[in-house]
Amino acid sequence: MPVDFGAALKQAEDAGLVGGDYLKLKEGDNRMRLMSECLPHEGEYQGKRNFKWLCYVLDRKDGKVKPFFMPHTIYKQIVALQQNPDYEFSDVPMPYDLTINAKGAGTKDVVYTLMPARKNTDLTGAELVLLNEQKSLKELQQALREKQAKGGNSAPPHSDDDHSGPVGDSDVPF
């Protein structure tokens, strides 16, 4: 069955589901700041169920706040940072940037390594304004679920998630 992923992306952008822009991890270093809580998000990609964490991040490459479908392996590394006395935090936006190194981006065998910045830095007023201009995370997730219920994908068409199989109990930490 032929599928036009570009048309699906345009349709989602036109409907305002992803604001036309989301963080897609590329090969190598990807610097960002976690700007919101992370919501558990089941989706579907190419007919297979998958699980990610939906959140907002500040993409340091272009300075835009974007939705991010965070792979579970990255989320677990953020949990470890929050529990480490040298990197602990309790509020979002996080007080420091993260660099996610993707090795094998765009493949099922992608490996992510997370590296926190060595020091905390404040967000600028302009960066906070960008965050406040976004739909609430719950509104974004609801729109994605409605799209999925109508037969569309609930994940970006270029998903390079390393956790695209069925969702199991070990996938959700609560």
N, C-alpha and C positions, 0 to 999 in steps of 0.2 A: 504494500500500500504506500503510495507516494506521500511524503510529508514535507511541507514547506515550513521549516523552523523559523526562517526569517519573517514570514507572514504572521506566524503565531506571536513572535516577539513584538512586531509592530502592533498587532491587535492588543496585546497586553499593555504596551506603552500608551496607545490611544485611549484605552479604558482607564488609564491612570493606576494600573495595578502595581507596577514597579517603577513608576515615575520615569520610565525610559532609561533608567540607569540603575545598575546594581553592581556590587563588587564581585568581580570574577577573578579568582586567583590565577595568576600567570606563573609560568616557570621562573624560578628564582625568588628573590625577595619581594614581598608585598607588605608595605608599611601602612598601618592603619591604627585608629583609636576606636575602641569599643564605646559606643555612645548610649546604649540602651540595655535594658534587660534582654534576655534571650528567651523566646517562647518555643516550646517544643512544637515542631511542625512536620507532620506526615505529609508526604506528597507522592507524586507519581512522575516518573521519567521514563519515556519509551516503554510504557506499559508495565513498568515494575514499580512497586511501592518502595519508597525510601524515607529516610528520616534525617532531618536537619534541625538546626536551631535558627530561628528567624530573629534577626536583630538589625539595628542600625549601626553603621560604622562610618567614621570619617576616613575617606580614602586620601592618604597623604600624597598620592601621585597627582591628583587634580584638585584636592581641597574640597570635594563634594561629600555630603552626607548621603549614604546609599543603603538600601536594604542589602543584607548579606545572608545567604543561606549557608550557615556555618556547619561544616562537617562535625560530626560527633567527636572525632579524634582531636580536633582543635579545641572544642568545648572542654574536654577533659583536661587539656593542658592549662586552660584558663582557671579551671577549678583548682588545680595544683598551685598556680600562682597565688590565688586568693588565700590559700591555706599556708603559704610560705611566709614566715615573719619578715623577710626582706622585701617581699613584693605584695603583701596583703593589701586589700582594698575592700571597701564595703559599698561604695556608691558608684553609680554610673552618671555621667561618663567616667571612664577609668581615669586615674590620675597620670597615666603614662601611656605611651604608644607601644604597639606590638609590631614585630616584624614576623611575618609568616613566610617561611621558605617552603616553596612547593617544588618537589622533585618528581618529575613525571606528570606535570600538570596536564589535564585533558585526557588522562588515561585512568583505567580502573585501578591501577596499581600505584596511584599517586601517594607520596609520603609527605606529611606536613611536619615541620619543625617550627616551634614557636619560640621567639626570643623577645623578652621584655626590654624596654629602654632602661638604661641605667639610672635615670633620674626622672622625677615627676616634672611635668610642665603643665601650666595652665592653658586652657583653651582660650582663644581670642573671643571677643564679643561677636565678631562676624561668624565664627564657627558655631557658637551657641545659637545664633539666629537661624543658621541653616538647619540645625536640629529641630528647633521649634517650628519651622515651616513644614515639617514632615507630617503626614498622617500619623495618628497614634499607631503603635505597633499592632495593637489588637484590631484596629480598623483595616490595616494592611493585610493581616492574616485572614480576617473574615472575607475580604475581597478575593483573596487567593483561593479560599475554600469554595466560595460561590462560583468562581471560574472553573475549579476542578469539578464541581457538581454538574456544571453545564457541559462537561466533556473536555475541558482544556487542561493543560499541564499546570501544576501548582509550583513548579520549580523553573528556574531559568532554562531556556532551551539548550544552553551550553554547559549543562551540569557536569562538573568534573569531580563529583563527590566520591570519596573513597568508601562510602557506606551506602551503597545504592540497593542493597538487598532487602529482604523483608525485615520489618521491624520486630525485634524480640525484646523480652524483658530486660536484657542486659543493656539495651540501647538507651533506656530512659532511667536516669539516676534517682527517680523517686517512686 
